[in-house]
Amino acid sequence: MLISTNNKSFLILISILFLSSHIYLVTADDAEADKETPYTYIEGTGNGPKEWGVIDPHWQVCAKGRYQSPIDLLDQRVQILPNLGELHKDYKPAPAVVKNRAHDISVFWKGDAGKLDINGTDYQLLQVHWHSPSEHSFNGSRYELELHAVHKSASGNLAVIAIVYKYGHPDAFLSRVLQHKTTGKNELPLGIVNPEDIKFGSRKYYRYVGSLTVPPCTEGVVWTVVKKVRTVSREQVRILRETVHDGLKGTARPTQPLDGRPVWIYNPRAK
């Protein structure tokens, strides 16, 4: 059952967002690996998720961090916070490319694709990529796929919107991307791509502060997990998994301890 919140929770949220904007600075090189790196999602290989923190000295936070992602979004821990308000997205069409980064398929915008406004801070949209199965779980259960839309502020901080998918009708945006899938390290042009074609979905969403879900696992990332579950075809998920380095075994990091972090949900009907 969801727990109602009050002004104290809102003040806590503002404090956390302040910390994410002023302490946990993320450089361009930190903002998700852009090349083949010696990590996998497969435990027992010596470089699976449990070993990420010791593979590279710059990745120690993967093992020692207290604000790691993904997490399990458990109803009993989630607090309703109407003060969050609706997501303020201002996207626009821009040139984009698709790239195989060995661990995922990503779409990078080469021009100004618009922004996301969180608490008065603008985060420019950089790229989107997919994980299968979903990285975030809901009451202990994962979905078949999760999209991450990665944004970056002028000061170098990150905010990610996550959308989860279950099996059903094909996703139109992913269909376009998979027509141009690449198996190498080269980039393939997608032409002009409108981020709104992703169909971000419902006004309800979860909000918490966590980390990148790949090395270097940098903390201070503002996460927005859309509550609405969209659909993707089995064939689309199969192609995504077969195209990347270790996809057949899955490309989702195990859920991480919450360590007392607050998790909120915005539900306009709860006002």
C-alpha atoms as one frame of an Amber mdcrd trajectory, in Angstrom:
protein
   0.000   0.000   0.000   1.364   3.461  -0.926   2.173   5.819   1.951   1.044
   9.472   1.894   3.806  12.050   2.330   4.039  15.591   3.700   6.092  18.745
   3.400   9.002  17.116   5.253   9.310  14.525   2.463   9.264  17.318  -0.099
  12.130  19.083   1.681  14.076  15.813   1.714  13.524  15.485  -2.042  14.782
  19.000  -2.699  17.870  18.260  -0.581  18.629  15.089  -2.528  18.185  16.796
  -5.883  20.508  19.561  -4.664  23.145  16.971  -3.780  22.788  15.255  -7.143
  23.297  18.602  -8.897  26.230  19.910  -6.873  28.248  17.026  -5.398  28.114
  14.006  -7.694  29.575  15.559 -10.827  29.628  13.251 -13.831  32.047  13.845
 -16.675  31.347  13.015 -20.293  33.706  10.040 -20.048  31.826   8.707 -17.006
  28.407   8.883 -18.606  28.179   5.233 -19.631  30.876   3.319 -21.462  31.096
   4.279 -25.117  33.342   1.400 -26.147  34.034  -2.252 -25.452  34.990  -2.584
 -21.794  36.058  -5.677 -19.813  32.806  -6.298 -17.981  29.893  -8.614 -18.572
  26.487  -9.322 -17.049  27.349 -12.977 -16.532  28.309 -14.067 -13.019  31.097
 -16.610 -12.682  33.133 -15.167 -15.560  35.455 -13.147 -13.339  34.072  -9.856
 -14.634  30.363 -10.174 -13.869  28.367  -7.630 -11.816  29.785  -8.799  -8.462
  33.307  -8.141  -9.760  32.723  -4.750 -11.407  34.050  -2.931  -8.366  37.463
  -4.614  -8.552  38.044  -4.790 -12.315  39.099  -1.140 -12.512  40.110   1.196
  -9.650  37.808   3.846 -11.114  34.858   1.486 -10.676  35.106   0.918  -6.913
  31.774   2.639  -6.292  30.090  -0.290  -8.087  30.884  -2.325  -4.962  31.144
   0.325  -2.254  28.442   2.812  -3.244  25.293   3.296  -1.149  23.129   4.890
  -3.831  23.301   2.261  -6.555  20.833   1.358  -9.299  18.687  -0.423 -10.317
  16.371  -1.038  -7.356  13.197  -2.965  -6.634  10.235  -0.585  -6.591   8.313
  -2.108  -3.712   4.857  -0.661  -3.075   5.300  -0.666   0.702   8.366   1.601
   0.442   7.022   4.110  -2.061   5.662   7.453  -0.878   3.197   9.588  -2.812
   4.600  13.057  -3.463   2.212  15.347  -5.407   4.783  18.183  -5.271   6.872
  16.399  -7.894   4.477  17.541 -10.608   4.261  16.352 -14.191   7.401  15.701
 -16.232   8.506  18.782 -18.136   9.933  17.444 -21.413  10.749  19.695 -24.340
  12.097  17.436 -27.077  12.595  18.180 -30.761  13.723  16.277 -33.872  17.481
  16.123 -34.479  20.022  14.024 -36.417  20.796  10.691 -34.741  22.919   7.575
 -35.183  22.608   4.003 -33.948  25.621   2.313 -32.401  26.430  -1.144 -31.039
  28.415  -0.570 -27.817  28.966  -4.323 -27.357  26.770  -4.406 -24.243  23.785
  -2.570 -25.738  22.307  -0.937 -28.818  22.181   2.853 -28.433  20.759   5.822
 -30.308  22.837   9.012 -29.978  21.562  12.411 -31.031  24.173  14.482 -32.870
  22.204  17.708 -32.601  20.024  19.424 -30.018  17.224  16.931 -29.316  15.695
  18.956 -26.493  15.666  18.697 -22.751  14.084  17.542 -19.517  13.442  20.047
 -16.705  13.810  18.699 -13.142  13.385  21.133 -10.274  14.464  24.047 -12.459
  17.549  22.325 -13.895  17.679  21.561 -17.621  19.061  18.175 -18.689  19.794
  17.785 -22.408  18.857  14.479 -24.046  21.988  12.592 -25.127  21.028   9.030
 -26.003  18.740   6.084 -25.395  19.594   2.390 -25.041  17.924  -0.852 -23.967
  18.434  -3.573 -21.328  16.805  -7.006 -21.333  15.233  -8.070 -19.056  14.262
  -4.827 -17.320  16.781  -3.603 -14.771  14.289  -2.135 -12.322  11.909  -4.635
 -10.788   8.440  -4.057  -9.391   7.548  -5.899  -6.204  10.271  -8.399  -7.097
   9.233  -8.970 -10.729  11.050  -7.824 -13.863   9.593  -7.055 -17.272  11.049
  -8.113 -20.625  12.783  -4.865 -21.610  13.794  -1.453 -20.265  14.689   1.706
 -22.175  16.961   4.331 -20.627  16.853   7.910 -21.940  20.040   9.564 -20.665
  20.137  13.331 -20.092  22.954  15.616 -18.943  22.920  19.070 -17.353  25.295
  21.931 -18.177  27.235  21.120 -14.990  27.715  17.502 -16.056  25.089  15.751
 -13.932  22.816  12.999 -15.229  19.104  12.267 -15.207  17.624   9.110 -16.719
  14.047   8.311 -17.725  13.320   4.561 -17.692  10.449   2.858 -19.516   9.658
  -0.844 -19.107   8.044  -3.156 -21.671   6.131  -6.432 -21.615   5.550  -8.779
 -24.538   2.810  -7.678 -26.897   2.606  -5.478 -29.990   5.932  -4.336 -31.511
   7.333  -0.989 -30.419   7.388   1.400 -33.401  10.465   3.354 -32.310  12.487
   0.197 -31.755  11.357  -1.153 -35.130  12.946   1.848 -36.829  16.180   1.416
 -34.883  16.470  -2.308 -35.595  16.201  -1.689 -39.333  19.612  -0.036 -39.024
  21.178  -2.272 -36.397  24.950  -2.514 -36.444  27.068  -5.463 -35.357  30.345
  -3.549 -35.317  31.657  -0.456 -33.549  30.673   1.841 -36.392  27.811   4.300
 -36.242  24.945   4.133 -38.716  22.908   7.271 -39.480  19.215   7.196 -38.606
  18.405  10.569 -40.155  16.249  13.026 -38.240  14.753  11.349 -35.172  12.075
  12.848 -32.938  12.489  11.670 -29.311   8.731  12.006 -28.851   8.394   8.920
 -31.066   9.519   6.904 -28.050   6.055   7.418 -26.482   7.082   8.134 -22.905
   3.603   7.273 -21.687   1.692   7.982 -18.509   1.916  10.974 -16.191   2.626
   8.651 -13.249   6.251   7.971 -12.428   8.669   6.925  -9.672  11.535   9.203
  -8.620  14.689   8.439  -6.649  18.421   9.196  -6.717  20.720   6.363  -7.717
  23.591   5.589 -10.075  24.556   4.496 -13.535  23.717   0.794 -13.939  26.992
   0.097 -15.785  30.575   0.839 -14.758  31.738   3.232 -13.408  28.391   3.140
 -11.502  28.662   6.870 -10.769  26.148   8.003  -8.139  23.946  11.082  -8.035
  21.838  10.138 -11.074  18.244  11.391 -10.844  16.010   8.498 -11.905  12.487
   8.802 -13.290  10.838   5.409 -13.864   7.616   5.692 -15.859   4.843   3.673
 -14.250   3.010   2.738 -17.457   4.197  -0.529 -19.008   4.469  -0.434 -22.799
   4.742  -3.386 -25.210   7.495  -4.898 -27.333   7.444  -8.013 -29.515   9.367
 -11.180 -28.697  11.137 -10.831 -32.043  12.372  -7.345 -31.187  13.792  -8.510
 -27.864  15.381 -11.536 -29.554  17.133  -9.313 -32.113  18.398  -6.956 -29.414
  19.819  -9.836 -27.403  21.439 -11.578 -30.359  23.064  -8.381 -31.617  25.010
  -7.457 -28.488  28.058  -9.048 -26.858  26.467 -10.922 -23.928  22.787 -10.383
 -24.638  21.679 -14.014 -24.722  22.387 -14.212 -20.991  20.680 -10.872 -20.362
  21.932  -7.307 -20.066  20.427  -6.298 -16.721  22.382  -5.521 -13.578  20.987
  -7.197 -10.428  18.900  -4.930  -8.195  20.845  -3.079  -5.518  20.101  -2.412
  -1.813  17.938   0.620  -1.163  19.932   1.521   1.999  17.160   3.699   3.386
  16.779   5.905   0.333  13.367   7.499  -0.146  11.457   6.541  -3.306   8.525
   8.668  -4.422   5.740   8.302  -6.912   3.910  11.107  -8.661   0.222  10.320
  -9.098  -1.908  13.280 -10.251  -5.035  11.584  -8.894  -3.599  11.659  -5.380
  -3.723  15.462  -5.160
